[in-house]
Amino acid sequence: MPPALVAQLDAMARAKGYRSRSRAVADMVRAQLVEHRAERGNRQIVGTITLVYDHHRRGVQALLTDIQHHHPHLIISTLHVHLDRHHCLEVLAVRGRAGEVKAIADRLVATRGVKHGRLSVTTTGRELPA
């Protein structure tokens, strides 16, 4: 590895509180493996779908609720927060086959009235060593 890249890696590792470079590298490898596995195949994944929407937008809450009620096997839990008089944050904890989880996330994010949405995927932990 080029010395300048190693220096930047060491600086990042220190800033994030890693005790060693190898621990930082191991975490980066794990993150890439999780992302790679979520993109390929149809393995079990877990994650969150985060939505920000204007609850005054006509029908948005009903649409989001309807989509969620059609996928109870994927949604583990939900959190609903009122951000201000107009905006809500909704976080859905999800688990299921990657393709199904991505499909429901896409539908929710594309719902008219949703201002921002994102699927954040992680692993069930079974496939990764500590």
ABEGO torsion letter per residue (X at the ends): XBAAAAAAAAAAAAAAGBABAAAAAAAAAAAAAAAAAAABEBBBBBEBBBBBBBAABBGAAAAAAAAAAAAAAABABBBBBBABAABBBBBBBBBEBAAAAAAAAAAAAABBGBABBBBBBBBAGAABBX
